[in-house]
Amino acid sequence: MKAFSYTRATSLEAARKAVNGGGEKFIAGGTNLLDLMKLQVETPSHLIDINHTGLDAIEATAEGGLRIGALVRNSDLAADVRVRDKYELLSRALLSGASAQLRNKATTGGNLLQRTRCYYFYDTTKPCNKRQPGSGCAALGGFNRVHAVLGVSDQCIASHPSDMAVAMRVLDAVVETVKPDGTVRNIPIAELHTLPGETPHVETVLGHGELITAVTLPPPPSGKQIYRKVRDRASYAFAMVSVAAILDVQKGEVASGKMAFGGIGAKPWRDEDAEGKLHGGADSGAFADAVLADAAGHGDNDFKIPLTRRVIHAVIAQATGKDSQHGI
């Protein structure tokens, strides 16, 4: 780990003022950043500890939703009675991620900004455009079982690892931020993460020193909420494919709905045009065709395309109370 300086910010204003336009990074739970620093993938010259800035409340909004402070721990958010009762897929997504110990430290803001688990991103002896722009993408011709099949480019095929972000995406969350100059932004979560394109090292629309302060959820959705995660083992594993779904079921059929996906996209993935296939009685095959129309495997991850179809079928079967024949 390279040497760095450290500031403990005791207010949001102090955190903002500690940003000088250089190599600063904010640190909260540190569950991702510290690992990357130990590997020298991340080499900040200055850490700004935001744990004492008061961003750890969950509050009801005037519109009937929830405002979740950026420092709310994953375990606390999953256990909050309002989340469990009204946003149950978010609670399930959080509980499916990492381990209890990590959930006790990981924060809402940090979860949204966690970086890919691509093997080559973590291995500084291998080329990685996300880590070192212009060096190449070792995953394209390497072992790419965990990699994305949607939203990728010839510069990067890394997948986004978050479970929580997938749930937030289907819930249409809004991310609140503050810039070093005090400017406040409200960013729909659909616009927070960027696709790799020619600049895979640019992962979000946030500027340097722009801090996530909260995430706001709209009023609770109607319909059945489902979070289903397919992974290599039952705990402490990232998704091969995950689905966060909100489905309106009428007379045993899906009348309308929306789904977001993890494990298959370069960012938390949702195709709102494809969701039109869920209106008026869900045809899971037509919906899957629409979602996966542009999907492309790269060898080891080819299986994710048929697996995603099976998971979609299983989620709709679960929502409608029909026995799934797809074994997922």
C-alpha positions in Angstrom: 0.0 0.0 0.0 1.3 3.4 -0.9 1.6 6.2 1.7 -1.3 8.6 2.0 -2.5 11.3 4.3 -5.7 11.2 6.2 -8.4 13.7 7.3 -11.4 12.8 9.5 -14.2 15.1 8.4 -16.7 16.0 11.2 -19.2 17.7 8.9 -20.3 17.6 5.3 -18.8 21.1 4.8 -15.5 19.8 6.2 -15.5 16.9 3.8 -16.1 19.2 0.8 -13.3 21.6 1.9 -10.9 18.7 2.2 -11.0 18.2 -1.6 -8.3 20.2 -3.3 -8.5 18.8 -6.8 -5.8 16.2 -6.4 -5.7 12.6 -5.5 -8.3 12.5 -2.8 -10.7 9.7 -2.1 -13.6 9.5 0.3 -13.7 6.5 2.6 -16.6 5.2 4.6 -16.9 1.4 5.2 -13.8 0.8 3.1 -14.9 -2.7 2.1 -13.8 -2.2 -1.5 -11.4 0.7 -1.4 -9.0 -0.7 1.1 -8.7 -4.0 -0.8 -7.9 -2.0 -4.0 -5.4 0.1 -2.1 -3.6 -3.0 -0.8 -3.2 -4.2 -4.4 -2.2 -0.7 -5.6 -5.1 -0.6 -8.0 -6.3 2.5 -6.2 -3.5 4.8 -5.0 -5.1 7.9 -3.4 -2.7 10.4 -1.9 -5.3 11.6 0.6 -8.2 9.8 2.3 -11.1 11.8 3.6 -13.0 9.9 6.3 -16.7 10.8 6.1 -18.0 8.5 8.8 -18.7 11.4 11.2 -20.6 13.6 8.8 -24.1 12.6 9.9 -25.2 11.0 6.7 -26.5 7.8 8.4 -30.3 8.4 8.8 -33.3 6.7 7.1 -36.2 9.2 6.9 -39.6 9.2 5.4 -40.2 11.8 2.6 -43.1 14.0 2.2 -44.1 12.1 -1.0 -44.3 8.8 1.0 -40.9 7.4 0.0 -37.7 7.0 1.9 -34.5 9.1 2.0 -31.5 6.8 2.8 -28.3 8.5 4.0 -25.2 7.6 2.2 -23.6 6.2 5.4 -26.5 3.9 6.3 -24.9 0.4 6.6 -26.2 -2.3 4.4 -27.2 -4.5 7.4 -29.2 -1.6 8.9 -30.9 -0.8 5.7 -31.9 -4.4 5.1 -33.3 -4.7 8.7 -35.3 -1.4 8.6 -38.9 -2.3 9.1 -40.0 0.1 6.4 -37.7 -1.4 3.9 -38.7 -4.9 4.9 -42.4 -4.2 4.6 -42.5 -1.8 1.6 -39.3 -2.4 -0.4 -38.8 -6.0 0.3 -36.8 -6.7 -2.8 -34.2 -4.2 -1.7 -33.9 -5.9 1.7 -33.5 -9.3 0.0 -30.9 -7.9 -2.4 -28.9 -6.5 0.4 -29.0 -9.7 2.4 -27.8 -11.7 -0.6 -24.7 -9.7 -0.9 -21.3 -10.4 0.7 -21.2 -11.6 4.3 -22.8 -10.3 7.5 -19.5 -8.8 8.6 -19.1 -6.9 5.4 -22.7 -5.8 5.4 -22.1 -4.3 8.9 -19.5 -2.0 7.4 -20.5 -1.4 3.8 -22.5 1.7 3.2 -25.3 2.7 0.8 -23.1 5.2 -1.1 -20.1 2.9 -1.2 -22.2 0.0 -2.5 -23.3 2.1 -5.5 -19.7 3.0 -6.3 -18.0 -0.3 -5.8 -15.8 -1.4 -8.6 -15.9 -4.5 -10.8 -14.7 -7.8 -9.6 -13.0 -8.6 -13.0 -10.0 -10.8 -12.2 -7.8 -8.7 -14.5 -8.8 -5.4 -13.0 -7.4 -6.7 -9.7 -4.2 -8.2 -11.2 -1.8 -5.3 -11.8 0.4 -7.6 -13.9 -2.3 -7.9 -16.6 -3.5 -5.2 -19.0 -6.8 -3.6 -18.1 -8.3 -0.5 -19.8 -10.4 0.2 -16.7 -7.4 0.3 -14.4 -4.9 1.7 -17.0 -6.5 3.3 -20.0 -5.0 2.2 -23.3 -3.3 -0.9 -21.9 -5.8 -3.4 -23.4 -8.4 -5.8 -22.0 -7.1 -9.2 -20.9 -10.6 -10.5 -20.3 -11.5 -10.5 -24.0 -9.2 -13.4 -24.7 -8.9 -14.7 -21.2 -11.1 -16.3 -18.6 -14.3 -14.3 -18.6 -16.9 -16.4 -16.9 -18.1 -13.6 -14.6 -18.1 -10.9 -17.2 -20.9 -9.0 -18.8 -22.9 -9.8 -22.0 -24.7 -6.5 -22.3 -23.5 -2.9 -22.6 -19.9 -3.9 -23.2 -17.4 -2.6 -25.7 -14.2 -3.8 -27.3 -12.4 -1.9 -24.6 -14.0 -3.6 -21.6 -16.4 -6.4 -20.8 -16.4 -6.1 -17.0 -19.7 -6.5 -15.1 -21.0 -4.3 -12.3 -21.0 -6.3 -9.0 -23.7 -4.7 -6.8 -26.8 -6.4 -5.7 -28.2 -3.3 -4.0 -27.8 -1.2 -7.2 -29.9 -3.6 -9.2 -32.8 -3.3 -6.7 -32.4 0.5 -6.6 -32.5 0.5 -10.4 -35.9 -1.2 -10.6 -37.2 1.0 -7.8 -36.3 4.2 -9.8 -34.1 5.6 -7.0 -32.6 9.0 -7.2 -29.0 9.7 -6.0 -28.3 12.9 -4.2 -24.8 14.4 -4.4 -22.9 17.5 -3.4 -19.9 18.9 -5.3 -16.8 20.4 -3.6 -18.2 23.9 -4.3 -21.5 23.0 -2.6 -23.6 22.4 -5.7 -26.2 19.8 -5.1 -27.4 17.3 -7.8 -30.2 14.8 -7.9 -29.3 12.0 -10.4 -31.7 9.3 -11.4 -30.0 6.0 -10.8 -30.4 5.1 -14.4 -28.0 7.9 -15.3 -25.5 7.4 -12.5 -23.4 4.6 -14.0 -21.8 4.9 -17.5 -21.1 2.2 -20.1 -17.5 1.5 -21.0 -17.4 2.6 -24.6 -14.0 4.0 -25.3 -13.5 5.2 -21.7 -14.0 2.2 -19.4 -12.1 4.0 -16.6 -15.0 6.5 -16.4 -17.6 4.5 -14.4 -20.1 7.2 -13.2 -21.2 10.7 -14.0 -19.7 12.0 -10.7 -17.0 14.6 -10.9 -13.8 14.5 -8.7 -14.8 15.2 -5.1 -18.5 14.9 -5.7 -19.9 13.0 -2.8 -23.1 10.9 -2.6 -25.1 12.2 0.4 -28.3 10.1 0.1 -30.5 7.9 -2.0 -34.2 8.7 -2.3 -36.8 6.0 -3.0 -40.2 6.9 -4.5 -43.3 5.7 -2.7 -43.5 1.9 -2.4 -44.5 0.2 -5.7 -47.6 -1.9 -6.1 -47.3 -5.4 -7.2 -45.2 -8.4 -6.3 -41.6 -7.8 -5.5 -39.0 -10.5 -6.2 -35.2 -10.6 -6.0 -33.6 -13.7 -7.4 -29.9 -14.3 -7.5 -28.1 -17.2 -9.2 -24.5 -17.7 -8.0 -21.9 -20.3 -7.7 -22.5 -20.9 -4.0 -25.2 -20.0 -1.5 -23.3 -17.2 0.3 -20.5 -14.6 -0.2 -20.6 -14.8 -4.0 -21.4 -12.4 -6.7 -24.2 -12.9 -9.1 -23.9 -14.8 -12.3 -27.4 -13.5 -13.0 -29.7 -11.6 -10.7 -33.1 -10.2 -11.3 -35.0 -7.5 -9.3 -38.7 -7.6 -10.4 -41.9 -5.7 -9.6 -44.8 -7.4 -11.3 -48.5 -6.6 -11.2 -50.3 -10.0 -11.3 -54.0 -10.1 -12.3 -55.9 -13.4 -12.4 -52.8 -15.5 -12.4 -51.0 -13.6 -15.2 -48.5 -10.7 -15.2 -50.4 -7.6 -16.4 -47.4 -5.3 -16.3 -44.0 -5.1 -14.7 -40.4 -4.1 -14.7 -37.2 -5.9 -14.2 -33.6 -5.0 -13.6 -30.6 -7.3 -13.9 -27.3 -7.9 -12.3 -24.3 -10.0 -13.4 -25.0 -9.6 -17.1 -24.5 -5.9 -17.6 -21.6 -3.4 -17.6 -23.9 -1.4 -15.2 -27.1 -2.3 -13.3 -29.2 -3.3 -16.4 -32.7 -2.4 -17.2 -34.4 -2.3 -20.6 -37.6 -0.2 -20.3 -38.5 -0.7 -23.9 -38.5 -4.5 -23.4 -40.8 -4.1 -20.4 -43.6 -3.4 -22.8 -43.6 -7.1 -23.5 -44.8 -7.6 -19.9 -48.0 -5.6 -20.5 -51.3 -7.4 -21.0 -50.1 -10.9 -20.0 -46.4 -11.6 -19.8 -44.8 -13.6 -22.5 -41.6 -14.4 -20.8 -40.0 -15.7 -24.0 -40.7 -12.4 -25.9 -39.5 -10.4 -22.9 -36.3 -12.4 -22.7 -35.8 -12.0 -26.4 -36.1 -8.3 -26.2 -33.8 -8.0 -23.1 -31.1 -10.2 -24.7 -31.4 -8.9 -28.3 -27.9 -7.3 -28.1 -26.3 -9.8 -25.7 -23.0 -11.3 -26.7 -20.9 -13.8 -24.9 -17.1 -14.0 -25.0 -16.5 -17.7 -24.5 -16.6 -18.6 -20.9 -19.6 -16.4 -20.2 -21.7 -17.6 -23.1 -23.9 -19.6 -20.6 -25.2 -16.3 -19.1 -27.5 -15.7 -22.0 -29.6 -18.9 -21.7 -29.3 -18.7 -17.9 -30.8 -15.3 -18.0 -33.8 -16.6 -20.0 -34.3 -19.4 -17.4 -34.2 -16.9 -14.5 -36.7 -14.6 -16.2 -39.1 -17.6 -16.7 -38.6 -18.6 -13.1 -39.3 -15.1 -11.8 -42.5 -14.9 -13.7 -43.5 -18.4 -12.7 -42.9 -17.4 -9.0 -44.9 -14.2 -9.3 -47.9 -16.0 -10.9 -47.8 -18.9 -8.5 -47.1 -21.4 -11.3 -44.7 -24.2 -10.9 -41.4 -23.4 -12.7 -40.1 -26.0 -15.0 -36.8 -24.2 -15.4 -35.0 -25.4 -12.3 -33.7 -22.0 -11.2 
